[in-house]
Amino acid sequence: MTPDARAHRPASDAGTVAAPLPAYRDEWERRAFDDPNLLGDIAFAVNGPFHLMYPERVGRNIRGFQEVFAQSGVAGSIYFGKKANKAACVARACAEHDTGVDVASVGELTAALAQGVRGSDLMVTGPEKSGELLWLAARHGALIAMDSMSELDRVAALGVPVRVLLRVLPTASASRFGMSPEELEQAQRTAATTPSVRVEGFSFHLSGYDPVPRAELAAELVDRCLAARTLGHPATTISVGGGFGVDYVPGPAWAAFTGQVSRRWFHSGKKFQSYYPYHFPEPGPAMLAAVLGHQGLADRLRSADIGLAIEPGRALLDRAGSTVFRVQGSKTRHEHGQPYQLLTVDGSSLSLSEQWFDSEYLPDPLPWPPRQGTPTPTVVGATTCLESDMLSWRRVPLPRPAAPGDLLVYPNTAGYQMDSNESAFHELPIPPKVVLHDAPGGRFRWTLDAG
Ligand SMILES: *Cc1c(COP(=O)(O)O)cnc(C)c1O
């Protein structure tokens, strides 16, 4: 759990080299990285960039949330927000740990079922869902979050029993999702006169990563559940959605970055408006504990006999994967007279998605194999013909120069980075997902993901 032992260098070199952002690395990541052959052998077999997945870590992340629920005495249910990673091994880990999956398309629903997730453990979200998705969800006994009155009417017209949550538009929110208080009242009345529709509770999903608004909206919904019961609905579940933060880098490194960040640190003076909060002091399960602890929410839920559902995507993937590119070439460039290395790797930023949200993935990549050397400011370009296709615009202080044939390992990429924008642009192959399994003797065996 300790950060890399690289020293925090001050922003010297006339201020052209970015502050380092060394990622926390799990034991499995170190073991894979330090193995003299593993990564090189996989790269040889795959013959291109690839994503590494370690589903054991997903299991550990799930257990972290389960323990918080157990300690609070609140009945908890976890639904993995599947859009954060498509790998079959993640859905399988959810099934193995009695965890549900939050899906929003027929493809996601069938992929989850195929890995052993039961229909009754699925949550179906997304706006105005397709008729096919609603029908399949109803057939499989999934819990369906209703985003609008018209959707509720369509579900009622299916004529089969359906379990629904009503998705709430938070007060003063400009979100396009959820129903206003008037729409919620109307939806409850419609459902009360439609015996096939069972309102099991309410849901929401907020942007940002603050536990307080989640706890406060959940508390409001306790009263809504109690009122819904007077109309004959079971109303036993409140879903607070996802948005549980992930802690990628230590606090001091993040403070040094955010305190001094300037476009002088970036290739061609590139400027980004905002970044994910890569240091997050109360990540994942700790944030759930903060939600439950805020103004006695856990007590209120227990005494009203209401269970709390959560839909974490990114947080279940924390430290469960990394992305590996091969270095194809290296040039030297200068900024204010200071040299830096411009690498070209064999993939594109479509496999490190943050660039496609007009931001940059900041945890530092590492060159493999590990070797002593001179710290070297480095930016990383893709193998495509787009000027803008860079994996790292920031001059990352790599611990040594990287050379053609080396690998470049981006840490902790399983949450959203790997596949949300994957495409065969330029007729480049889509990087496969390689799943690591523990083998006797502390070794790894690997397979290609079944997805
Ligand atoms: C995207 C999404 C999630 C997952 O969000 P994370 O930030 O990855 O935890 C959960 N619920 C809904 C409705 C979503 O749209």
Ligand as a Chemical Component Dictionary entry (heavy atoms), coordinates in Angstrom:
data_LIG
# 
_chem_comp.id                   LIG 
_chem_comp.type                 NON-POLYMER 
_chem_comp.pdbx_formal_charge   0 
_chem_comp.three_letter_code    LIG 
# 
loop_
_chem_comp_atom.comp_id 
_chem_comp_atom.atom_id 
_chem_comp_atom.alt_atom_id 
_chem_comp_atom.type_symbol 
_chem_comp_atom.charge 
_chem_comp_atom.model_Cartn_x 
_chem_comp_atom.model_Cartn_y 
_chem_comp_atom.model_Cartn_z 
_chem_comp_atom.pdbx_ordinal 
LIG C1 C1 C 0 -22.133 5.604 -14.223 1  
LIG C2 C2 C 0 -23.137 5.224 -13.205 2  
LIG C3 C3 C 0 -22.733 4.565 -12.030 3  
LIG C4 C4 C 0 -21.292 4.301 -11.686 4  
LIG O1 O1 O 0 -20.594 5.471 -11.370 5  
LIG P1 P1 P 0 -19.095 5.451 -10.733 6  
LIG O2 O2 O 0 -18.719 6.880 -10.651 7  
LIG O3 O3 O 0 -18.223 4.675 -11.649 8  
LIG O4 O4 O 0 -19.199 4.810 -9.390  9  
LIG C5 C5 C 0 -23.715 4.161 -11.163 10 
LIG N1 N1 N 0 -25.034 4.419 -11.401 11 
LIG C6 C6 C 0 -25.447 5.052 -12.513 12 
LIG C7 C7 C 0 -26.906 5.305 -12.707 13 
LIG C8 C8 C 0 -24.523 5.493 -13.443 14 
LIG O5 O5 O 0 -24.937 6.135 -14.537 15 
# 
loop_
_chem_comp_bond.comp_id 
_chem_comp_bond.atom_id_1 
_chem_comp_bond.atom_id_2 
_chem_comp_bond.value_order 
_chem_comp_bond.pdbx_ordinal 
LIG C1 C2 SING 1  
LIG C2 C3 SING 2  
LIG C2 C8 DOUB 3  
LIG C3 C4 SING 4  
LIG C3 C5 DOUB 5  
LIG C4 O1 SING 6  
LIG O1 P1 SING 7  
LIG P1 O2 DOUB 8  
LIG P1 O3 SING 9  
LIG P1 O4 SING 10 
LIG C5 N1 SING 11 
LIG N1 C6 DOUB 12 
LIG C6 C7 SING 13 
LIG C6 C8 SING 14 
LIG C8 O5 SING 15 
# 
